[in-house]
Amino acid sequence: MKMSTLFNRGTKTHNIQSDPLYPLPLHFYLNQLVLLLLTALFLTWLSRSGNWDMAVSRLWYDPLIHRFPLQDNRWLDMINHRLLKDTLICGGFLLLLAGLLRRQPRQILVALMMGIGPLVVGILKASSAHSCPWDLVQFGGKAVSYPLFGIVPAHSGPGRCFPGGHASSGFSAMALFFCSIRAVCGLPSFAGG
């Protein structure tokens, strides 16, 4: 018996049926793409000047003590920056491991999608010249604020604050939607087996 036939034997299976990866018609996905692009353009136009960010930042700033009172809050730091982030990382890793062990490509895809959001936000944040609100002149810091996609001023501060790290956790959690779409929409095994 030749080696090639030994390792290349066909197997007979009974009525293997797999669900389509994209169960909805193409026009649905094209409509979603157009809607996402229009929304992205609108939100970019809306946030270009930074007025919304400044308005929200002013809500959290206390001018009497000249600082953000919750900036160094131990509990908020533990819950937001450690516990939630570590939970999402562990959940993504466990989902990836389960997908690999059970050979579920959709679970693997969702786990990888959970990692893409934090990766992209981390790369953008590392190269961003936008400073955090507490570093800005308006809030007692030394950094100059400037518009989104604007020319970086000479005294832009330490930077590395845009986009916010909380956005990466949100993007990671949004990927979990594709694990539960079957239960939500009644679609057959769209993601997650």
N, C-alpha and C positions, 0 to 999 in steps of 0.2 A: 504494500500500500504506500502510495506517495505521500510525502509530508503535506503537500498542498491540499490533498483531499481529506487528510486526517483533521486538519484545522478548519476546513471550509465546508463542513457538512451543513446542509440545510435542515431546519427543524420544522415540524408541522405543528401549527397551533390552531386552536378552534376559535373562529370568529373574533379575532382581535379587532377591537374598535377603539379608536382614540378620538377624543373630542378635538375640534378645531381650535387652534391657538387664537384666532380672531373670529368669534362666532357671529359677529354682527356684520351687516353689509358695509362695503367700502365707503359709501357716501357718509355713513355715520362717523367714521374715523376722519374723513376729510373735513367734515363740519366741525369736529372737535379741534382739529389742527388750526383751522381758520379762527375759531373762537379763542383758542389759546393765544394765537399770535396777536389778534386784535386786543385782547385783554392785556397782554404784555406791553404792547405799544401804549395803551391808555395809562397803565400804571407807571410806565417809564416817564411819560409826559407829565403825569400828576406829581410824581416825586422828584422831578428834575431840580426844582428850586430848593427843596429841603424844608419848605414851610411846614409841611405836615410833620416831619420829624421833629422840628423845633417846637411845634405846638404840643406834641406828645411829651417831649422831654421836659418842657416847662411844667407839665402836670406833676412830674415826679421830683422836680427840683425845689428845694426849700431856700428861698432867698434870705431868710433870717439867719440861718447857720452857714450859708454859702456852700452848700453841697447837696448831694443826693443822699438822703437819709438811709435808703435801703441798699446803697452801693456795696457796703461791706457787711451786710447782714449774713450771719453765719448760717442760719437755717435756709434762707433763699439760695445761698451758694451751694449748700449741701444737696438740696432737693433739685434745683434747676441745673447746676453745672456738674454735679457728680451722679446723683442717684438716677435721674431720668436718662442721662446720657449713657451710663453704664448698663441700665436696663435695656435700652435700645440696642446697644452693642451686643450684649449677651443674647438677646432675643434674635437678632439678625444672625449671629453665629450659630445658635441652636437650630434656626430655620434652615440655614445652609447645610449644616450637618445632617439634619433629618432628610432634607432633599437629596443629598448625596447618598445616604444609606438606603433610602426608599426608592431611589432613582426617579425622582419627581422633578423633571426639568422646570416646571413652573415655580415650584418652591425655591429652587436654586436661583431662578431669574428674579423672583421677588426679594430674596436675600441679597443678591447683588445690587438690585435697585435700592435697597435700604442703605447700602454703602456708598452709592454714587452721590447722593445729596450731600452728606457730610464731606466727602472728598472734594467735590466741586466748591462748596462753600469754604472749606479750609484753604484751598489753593487761592481762591479769590481774596479771602481775608488776609492771607500772608502777603499778597502783593498789593493790597489796597493802601492808599495814602489817606483815606478818610479816618479821622480820629473819633474816639468815643465822645459822647456828650460831655462828660466830666473833664475832658481835656480842652474843650472849646472855650474861647474868650467869654462868650455869653454866660458861661456857667462857672467862671472863676479860673479857667485854665489858661494856657498860653497858645493854643492852636487856633488857626483861622479856619472858619467853615467855608466851604465852596460847593457849588452845585454838582449834582451827579453828572458825570462825563465832562466836567469843566476842567479848565487848566489848573494844575496843582500849584497853589501859591507857595511862596518861599517858606512860610512858617505854618505848614499844614499839620505839624505835630507828629506824634509817634505813629499815627495811622493804625492799620491792622484792626479796624473795627467795623468794616463793611464788607460783605453783608453780615448781619448778626449771627452769632453761633446758634441762637435759638431757631433760626430758620433751617439750619441743617437737621436739627432734631425733628422739626415739622415735616421736612421732605422725607426723612427716613420713615417716619410714622405713616405718611401718606402712601408709601409703597405697600403697607399692610392691607390697604383697601383691596388689592388684587388677590389677597388670600381669602377674603370674605365675600367676594362679589357673587359667588354661587349662592350663598345664603341670602344675600341682600336682593339680588335681581332674579334669582331662580335660574340662572344660566348654568349649563352643565359644565362643571369643572373648568372654569375659565382660568383659574390660577389656584395653586395650592393643593391640587389633587382632589 
